[in-house]
């Protein structure tokens, strides 16, 4: 049995059902670390995707572009396949709800290249996991039925209870309390990796709580509450100390993504002193 580590969740769209999946810039290093290599721009490598008990060969591509015209552009890393490939056909079969909606909407368009999205409440996702094998990744389907069940299970907890469960060392406590269908999406690996990135310091105050005691006391917090978004991606996670974690849940400030600041109900504004991933 291959042990796996949750990496991120991708919304199912037309491209994912036909051509491939983009790897977010913030996660490219995670892919490269798993594969023990780094692709130069224009390079490709064959990798394997495991999906619903079957193995599919696809291509990991670092897309080439005009570096003189776009000197500051980040690398564009993609998992690629063709519309007639077995993996594309399997994805359309699995995510038939999203596929049928997008196909109907696309038929109504004059400009067939226009980007379409499934309505928020109907969206389905692919979860991607690394494995112990360098060129093998796992795909997991999160369908509408799964999301409905997950929302019911998540609804049994308050947001602070969910955060504490997600920060705990033993995920079996979650399984014991509620039968989450896609328990792997709650895997702690993303949060644990971010804690290391910030050397166990709070992104808001910059303090390493417990350093003088040689104790790593640090939490992860979902910017958009997990109980609402079910979003466990790095772009939705902050590394914060227990004090700020408690304050945020007690006051429910809004977060300005552009300025990376919290706006509290009493008018106080507080920014991040550490930020390497947002």
C-alpha positions as CSV (number, residue, x, y, z in Angstrom):
1,X,0.0,0.0,0.0
2,X,1.4,3.4,-1.0
3,X,1.3,6.0,1.7
4,X,0.3,9.4,0.4
5,X,0.4,13.0,1.4
6,X,-2.4,15.5,0.4
7,X,-1.1,18.3,-1.8
8,X,-4.0,20.4,-3.0
9,X,-7.5,20.4,-4.4
10,X,-8.4,21.4,-7.9
11,X,-11.8,22.6,-9.1
12,X,-13.1,20.5,-12.0
13,X,-13.4,22.6,-15.1
14,X,-13.4,22.0,-18.9
15,X,-9.6,21.9,-19.1
16,X,-9.3,19.3,-16.3
17,X,-11.8,17.1,-18.1
18,X,-10.1,17.3,-21.4
19,X,-6.5,18.6,-21.4
20,X,-4.9,18.6,-18.0
21,X,-4.3,20.4,-14.7
22,X,-2.2,23.4,-13.8
23,X,0.1,23.1,-10.8
24,X,-0.1,26.3,-8.6
25,X,3.2,28.2,-8.3
26,X,3.1,27.8,-4.5
27,X,3.0,24.0,-5.0
28,X,5.6,23.5,-7.7
29,X,8.4,22.9,-5.3
30,X,6.3,20.2,-3.6
31,X,6.0,18.4,-6.9
32,X,9.7,18.7,-7.6
33,X,10.7,17.6,-4.1
34,X,8.6,14.5,-4.5
35,X,10.2,13.7,-7.9
36,X,13.7,14.6,-6.8
37,X,14.2,16.7,-10.0
38,X,13.4,20.1,-11.4
39,X,12.2,20.6,-15.0
40,X,13.7,23.5,-17.0
41,X,11.3,25.6,-19.1
42,X,10.3,23.6,-22.1
43,X,11.2,20.2,-20.5
44,X,8.7,17.4,-20.0
45,X,8.6,14.1,-18.0
46,X,6.3,11.2,-18.1
47,X,4.5,10.5,-14.8
48,X,1.8,8.2,-13.6
49,X,-1.6,9.1,-12.1
50,X,-3.4,6.5,-10.0
51,X,-7.2,7.1,-10.2
52,X,-9.9,4.8,-8.9
53,X,-7.6,1.7,-9.0
54,X,-6.2,2.3,-12.5
55,X,-2.9,3.7,-13.6
56,X,-2.7,6.4,-16.3
57,X,0.4,7.8,-18.0
58,X,0.5,11.5,-18.5
59,X,3.1,14.2,-19.1
60,X,4.4,16.8,-16.6
61,X,5.4,19.9,-18.6
62,X,7.2,23.1,-17.7
63,X,5.7,25.2,-20.5
64,X,8.1,27.2,-22.6
65,X,7.3,30.9,-23.2
66,X,9.1,34.1,-24.4
67,X,11.3,35.0,-21.4
68,X,12.4,38.2,-22.9
69,X,8.8,39.4,-23.4
70,X,7.8,38.1,-19.9
71,X,11.0,38.3,-17.8
72,X,9.2,38.2,-14.4
73,X,6.7,35.5,-15.3
74,X,6.7,32.4,-13.0
75,X,7.1,28.9,-14.3
76,X,3.9,27.3,-15.8
77,X,3.9,23.7,-14.7
78,X,1.1,21.4,-16.0
79,X,0.0,17.8,-15.9
80,X,-1.1,17.2,-19.5
81,X,-3.2,14.6,-21.4
82,X,-5.4,14.6,-24.5
83,X,-9.2,14.8,-24.8
84,X,-9.3,11.2,-26.1
85,X,-6.9,9.7,-23.5
86,X,-8.2,7.1,-21.1
87,X,-7.7,9.4,-18.1
88,X,-9.8,12.3,-19.7
89,X,-12.6,9.8,-20.5
90,X,-12.5,8.5,-17.0
91,X,-12.6,12.0,-15.5
92,X,-15.6,12.9,-17.6
93,X,-17.4,9.7,-16.5
94,X,-16.6,10.3,-12.9
95,X,-17.5,14.0,-12.9
96,X,-20.5,13.6,-15.2
97,X,-22.4,16.4,-13.3
98,X,-19.8,19.0,-14.0
99,X,-19.2,17.7,-17.5
100,X,-22.8,17.8,-18.5
101,X,-23.3,21.3,-17.1
102,X,-20.2,22.7,-18.9
103,X,-21.1,20.9,-22.2
104,X,-24.6,22.4,-22.2
105,X,-23.3,25.9,-21.4
106,X,-20.6,25.6,-24.0
107,X,-23.1,24.7,-26.7
108,X,-24.8,28.1,-26.1
109,X,-21.6,30.1,-26.5
110,X,-20.7,31.9,-29.7
111,X,-17.1,32.1,-28.5
112,X,-16.3,28.4,-27.7
113,X,-13.0,29.4,-26.0
114,X,-14.7,31.4,-23.3
115,X,-13.9,30.1,-19.8
116,X,-16.8,28.6,-18.0
117,X,-17.3,27.7,-14.3
118,X,-19.7,25.4,-12.6
119,X,-21.9,27.3,-10.1
120,X,-20.3,27.4,-6.7
121,X,-22.8,25.1,-5.0
122,X,-22.4,22.5,-7.7
123,X,-18.6,22.4,-8.0
124,X,-16.7,19.2,-7.8
125,X,-12.9,18.7,-7.2
126,X,-9.9,16.6,-7.8
127,X,-7.6,16.0,-4.8
128,X,-4.0,15.4,-5.6
129,X,-1.5,13.5,-3.5
130,X,2.2,12.7,-3.7
131,X,3.4,9.2,-3.0
132,X,6.6,7.5,-1.9
133,X,7.3,6.7,-5.6
134,X,9.0,9.6,-7.3
135,X,6.9,9.8,-10.5
136,X,3.6,8.6,-9.2
137,X,0.7,10.8,-7.9
138,X,-2.8,9.9,-6.7
139,X,-6.0,11.5,-7.9
140,X,-9.1,11.3,-5.7
141,X,-12.6,12.5,-6.8
142,X,-14.6,14.8,-4.6
143,X,-18.0,14.6,-6.3
144,X,-21.3,16.5,-5.4
145,X,-22.4,13.5,-3.4
146,X,-19.2,13.5,-1.4
147,X,-19.4,17.2,-0.7
148,X,-23.0,16.9,0.6
149,X,-22.0,14.1,3.0
150,X,-18.8,16.0,4.1
151,X,-20.9,19.2,4.8
152,X,-23.2,17.1,7.0
153,X,-20.3,15.7,8.9
154,X,-18.5,19.0,9.2
155,X,-21.7,20.6,10.5
156,X,-21.3,18.5,13.7
157,X,-18.4,20.7,14.8
158,X,-17.8,24.4,15.4
159,X,-15.0,26.0,13.4
160,X,-12.7,26.1,16.4
161,X,-13.3,22.4,17.0
162,X,-12.5,21.7,13.4
163,X,-9.3,23.7,13.6
164,X,-8.2,21.9,16.8
165,X,-8.9,18.6,15.1
166,X,-7.0,19.6,12.0
167,X,-4.1,20.6,14.2
168,X,-4.1,17.4,16.3
169,X,-1.4,14.8,15.7
170,X,-4.0,12.0,15.5
171,X,-6.5,12.3,12.6
172,X,-8.2,9.1,13.9
173,X,-10.0,11.4,16.4
174,X,-11.8,12.9,13.5
175,X,-12.7,9.6,12.1
176,X,-14.0,8.5,15.5
177,X,-16.2,11.5,15.9
178,X,-17.5,11.8,12.3
179,X,-17.3,9.6,9.3
180,X,-15.7,12.0,6.8
181,X,-15.9,10.4,3.4
182,X,-12.8,12.1,2.0
183,X,-10.7,12.0,5.2
184,X,-7.5,12.3,3.2
185,X,-8.5,15.9,2.3
186,X,-8.0,16.8,6.0
187,X,-4.4,15.4,6.0
188,X,-2.1,17.6,8.1
189,X,0.8,17.5,5.7
190,X,0.2,20.9,4.1
191,X,-0.1,22.6,7.5
192,X,2.9,20.8,8.9
193,X,5.0,21.8,5.8
194,X,4.0,25.4,6.2
195,X,5.0,25.4,9.9
196,X,8.5,24.3,8.9
197,X,8.6,27.1,6.2
198,X,7.9,29.7,8.9
199,X,10.2,28.0,11.4
200,X,7.2,27.6,13.8
201,X,6.8,31.4,14.0
202,X,3.4,33.2,13.9
203,X,2.9,34.9,10.5
204,X,1.0,37.7,12.3
205,X,3.4,38.6,15.2
206,X,6.5,36.7,14.1
207,X,6.9,35.1,17.5
208,X,8.0,31.5,18.1
209,X,5.8,30.6,21.1
210,X,7.6,28.1,23.3
211,X,11.0,28.5,21.8
212,X,12.7,29.0,25.2
213,X,11.1,25.8,26.3
214,X,12.1,23.9,23.1
215,X,8.4,23.4,22.5
216,X,6.8,23.9,19.1
217,X,3.5,25.5,20.0
218,X,2.0,26.7,16.7
219,X,-1.3,26.4,14.9
220,X,-2.7,26.5,11.3
221,X,-5.8,28.6,10.6
222,X,-8.1,28.5,7.6
223,X,-8.6,32.1,6.3
224,X,-12.0,31.1,4.8
225,X,-13.4,28.9,7.5
226,X,-13.1,25.2,6.6
227,X,-16.6,24.5,7.8
228,X,-17.8,26.8,5.0
229,X,-15.2,26.4,2.3
230,X,-13.9,22.8,2.8
231,X,-10.7,24.4,1.4
232,X,-7.5,22.9,2.9
233,X,-5.2,24.3,0.2
234,X,-2.1,26.3,1.2
235,X,-3.6,29.5,-0.2
236,X,-6.3,29.3,2.5
237,X,-4.0,28.5,5.4
238,X,-2.0,30.7,7.8
239,X,0.5,29.6,10.4
240,X,-0.3,31.5,13.6
241,X,0.3,31.3,17.4
242,X,-2.4,30.1,19.8
243,X,-3.0,33.7,21.0
244,X,-3.8,35.1,17.6
245,X,-5.8,31.9,16.7
246,X,-8.0,32.5,19.8
247,X,-8.4,36.2,19.0
248,X,-9.4,35.6,15.4
249,X,-12.1,33.1,16.4
250,X,-13.3,35.3,19.1
251,X,-13.7,38.4,16.9
252,X,-14.1,37.0,13.4
253,X,-12.1,39.7,11.5
254,X,-12.2,40.0,7.7
255,X,-9.0,39.2,5.8
256,X,-7.9,41.5,2.9
257,X,-6.0,39.1,0.5
258,X,-4.5,41.9,-1.5
259,X,-3.0,43.7,1.4
260,X,-2.6,40.6,3.6
261,X,-4.3,42.3,6.6
262,X,-6.9,41.4,9.2
263,X,-9.6,44.0,9.8
264,X,-11.2,43.6,13.2
265,X,-14.7,44.7,14.2
266,X,-13.3,47.5,16.5
267,X,-11.4,49.1,13.6
268,X,-8.0,47.7,14.4
269,X,-6.0,46.5,11.3
270,X,-3.2,44.0,11.6
271,X,-1.0,42.8,8.8
272,X,1.3,39.8,8.4
273,X,5.0,40.2,9.3
274,X,5.9,36.9,7.7
275,X,4.6,35.7,4.3
276,X,6.3,33.2,2.0
277,X,3.3,31.5,0.4
278,X,0.3,33.8,0.0
